[in-house]
Amino acid sequence: MVTTRLDLDRIRAAREVIDPIFLDTPLYQPDALGRELGCAVSVKLETANPVRSFKGRGTELVASELAAQGRTAAVCASAGNLGQALAWSGRRRGIDVTVVASRGAPAAKLERIRALGAELELVDGDFEMARARAVDIADERGVRRVEDSLDIETCEGAATIGLELASDASSVDTVLIALGGGAMATGVGYVLKTLSPGVEVICVQPHGAPAMTRSWHERRVVTTDSYDTIADGVAGRYPIPEVLDDLLQVADDAVLVHEASIVTGMRLLLERAGLVVEPSAALGVAAILEDRDRFAGRHVATIVCGSNVDLDAYHRWVGA
Ligand SMILES: Cc1ncc(COP(=O)(O)O)c(C=O)c1O
């Protein structure tokens, strides 16, 4: 039995709270993509919703809990997608949301956070600096700080993807999951290891932001001094110990991929599947590209987890 901070009954109950617009997302096989990669590839499409990423599943839980407690404000640090999702979920429930982000985050993400009505504070520095500033704001204002991957609701929301995979993807051998703070990997991984223990769970991070993957391999928190990757959604330097403990229970492997493979993955998702994705959502395809023999002939599912991308950069990367 897999024991983590997560609980199957709570994850099942979460489905009743999350706006259905985020649930029961398509799972299908773009044949041309599979032919290109030499294995059967299913994509779980988490981008066709108002915030264009899977993060709405978790923020729906957070915001409904805040509303039930009569709270009217919350703050979070975000690389860009959690902030949009919390802004969306908060706005519908009368919760004032403040998002702290790096000035270097993709402009499209920052614009969308503002457009969704959140207060946006930018820091000069990376995501970890934004995290530190969010702690200060929460203390100053006495409001709830939403800490992605540590707050259990963010993991439970992501875990509902696992419920859908477990019921719809019976023939899948392996699920590839982009790894950032770990909410998605620990959530989806927990459900798969509980309901479909034969399915292999592989986490994917860029070489340029390897802290959590290194931590998984060394079974202790390993931090880095900096990160450098186009996959902004998964970039961090300080893994959260509780999340690492959970990841150690549910992941079969954690691999690192190069930036060039991420770019090729984005291009293939466009050309062979008609999908515009942000770099973090191409990590799974990048992992297949870097180890074709490992996946040859298998049925691999990858979660296409976000499509918030600056168009100029996107065109530069994919040459489209
Ligand atoms: C598009 C995208 N992919 C992957 C991740 C990583 O997810 P997690 O932080 O749950 O590991 C994020 C996080 O925000 C994201 O926005």
The ligand as a MOL file (V3000), in Angstrom:
LIG
                    3D

  0  0  0     0  0            999 V3000
M  V30 BEGIN CTAB
M  V30 COUNTS 16 16 0 0 0
M  V30 BEGIN ATOM
M  V30 1 C 2.5150 23.8910 -17.3820 0
M  V30 2 C 3.0650 23.3390 -16.1220 0
M  V30 3 N 3.6400 22.1440 -16.1520 0
M  V30 4 C 4.1510 21.5780 -15.0560 0
M  V30 5 C 4.1320 22.2330 -13.8430 0
M  V30 6 C 4.7330 21.5680 -12.6600 0
M  V30 7 O 3.7540 21.1240 -11.8070 0
M  V30 8 P 4.0420 20.8880 -10.2740 0
M  V30 9 O 4.5440 22.1970 -9.7360 0
M  V30 10 O 2.7380 20.4780 -9.7440 0
M  V30 11 O 5.0890 19.8460 -10.1950 0
M  V30 12 C 3.5550 23.4810 -13.7520 0
M  V30 13 C 3.5060 24.2070 -12.4940 0
M  V30 14 O 2.9840 25.2730 -12.3780 0
M  V30 15 C 3.0010 24.0520 -14.9230 0
M  V30 16 O 2.4230 25.2560 -14.8950 0
M  V30 END ATOM
M  V30 BEGIN BOND
M  V30 1 1 1 2
M  V30 2 1 2 3
M  V30 3 2 2 15
M  V30 4 2 3 4
M  V30 5 1 4 5
M  V30 6 1 5 6
M  V30 7 2 5 12
M  V30 8 1 6 7
M  V30 9 1 7 8
M  V30 10 2 8 9
M  V30 11 1 8 10
M  V30 12 1 8 11
M  V30 13 1 12 13
M  V30 14 1 12 15
M  V30 15 2 13 14
M  V30 16 1 15 16
M  V30 END BOND
M  V30 END CTAB
M  END
